[in-house]
Amino acid sequence: MAQKVTAVFDIGKTNKKFFLFDKNYKEVYREYASFDLIEDEDGHPTENLEALQVWLKEIFYRVLKNEEFSIKAINFSTYGASFVHLDEEGNPLTPLYNYTKEINEDLVDGFYEKYGPELELTRTTGSPKSGLLNSGMQLYWIKHTKPEIFKKIKYSLHLPQYLSFVFTGIPISEYTSIGCHTSLWNYETKDYQAWVYREGIHKVLPPIVSTETSINMNYNGTRIKVGVGIHDSSSALLPYVRSVKKPFVLVSTGTWSIALNPFSDVPLTTEETEAGCINYMRINGKPVKSSRLFLGNEYKLQVEELSRKFNVDKDYHKTIEFDYEVYFEIIKEFQYCFTWKSFSDKNMPKKTSYSYHTFEHAYHQLMIELVQLQVQGIKKIADTQEIDRLYVDGGFTDNDLYIKLLSYYLRGMKLRTTKASLGSALGAAIAISDSKLNSKFLKKNYALKKHVPFIAI
């Protein structure tokens, strides 16, 4: 008898993944693909939407015919800040513009002059000024620089909802895509921002439905629930929200380290906004107070430089473990030594300067400074006296110094690491199901590990 499964397409910028999960959310099948980027009309690299669509359908219909599995539901998790603009026939009108594409600064400045002040708009949207990383700005940009295309847009769908549309033909919007640094949503009024209505942009945004909505479809006589898609950051958070009963902070590490507090019901304050906090959104429309640190990017750049300076192998840093003696030697007369390459900080010197003679010492100094910034980011979004649980997932869970230092500096919090390589895919599977998760879910599915802070001598 065929095994009943939930299918999930988990679309990252580099890797496109397809998973099948059984009723206990165990992965029973996976497939990966990647596509060469194409160029938009300005020569900027972007996603090959046509190749992606062909792959989605090919893999789905192939698995549908496979007698080993019986697909009961399908959902989609993808990166955000990306719109697909459809014409009357449901065909894409433009390339899938890459959120790294730069747009005319005068246009952006004009937007904030018209609809600002900037700080207040940032506060109520939970979205700082970030060019096309705010997907709402993409619609404003198209309207004012490509009016002939804007007139032809019937619907603009965020990427997760477009993937759902490929299977259902039904255009919808959902909360997590609208609420994640788009500049579209007003967290105070719980509606689109006033500028969206004044620009007439609401007319191309389909009706909003809950992220847990599914559409019943019939494929070759098989009834399948098709989900409406979910933003990957909100998706990765969902298994924690569903299985952990006490308030917590989740730090998702990688190129960006994003600290998420899903237990803050109030909009951002001016002070939090000035400190760089932003909002993501839970599947029920509630805000997730967040802070971002370009941790993985900065780490990579600094470690490359250290490896060259001390003439060690480029992967040597992966072997370094926390050394108590080196740590205490550094903090005895602590000074900031590193100048950051991808962001600025009030404590950093004008030029990187240290007197260490070994890679190990310089590396410990680097990690102490980076983890201090991480701690600041966590404290910006949460009162760590009130919230005493901290979960860390992603690439830095394997970094011994990062984990030991974080545990020490936040020793009032119970630190747990998880291996959540399936995080956003699992979240998408959970979003479309009715089942409840218990407290053992993370232990069983996420290799949950407890960490105890070291003792200062």
Buried (B, 14 or more C-beta within 10 A) or exposed (E): EEEEBBBBBBBEBEEBBBBBBBEEBEBEBBEEBEBEBBEBEEEBEBBBBEBBBEBBEEBBEEBBEEEEBBBBBBBBBBBBBBBBBBEEEEEBBBBBBBBEBEBEEEEBEEBBEEBBEBBEBBBBBBBBBBBBBBBBBBBBBBBBEBEEBBEEBBBBBBBBBBBBBBBBEBBBBBBBBBBBBBBBBBBEEEEBBEBBEEBEBEEBBBEBBEBBBBBEBEBEEEEBBBBBBBBBBBBBBBBBBBBBEEBBBBBBBEBBBBBBBBBBEEBBEEEBBEBBBBBBBBBEBBBBBBBBBBBBBBBBBBBEBBBEEBEBEEEBBEEBEBBEEBBEEBEEEEEBBBBBBBBEEEEBEEEBEBEBEEBBBBBBBBBBBBBBBBBBBBBBBBEBEEBBBBBBBBBBBEBBBBBBBBBBBBBEBBBBBBBBBBBBBBBBBBBBBEEEBEEEBBBBBBBBBEBEBBEEE
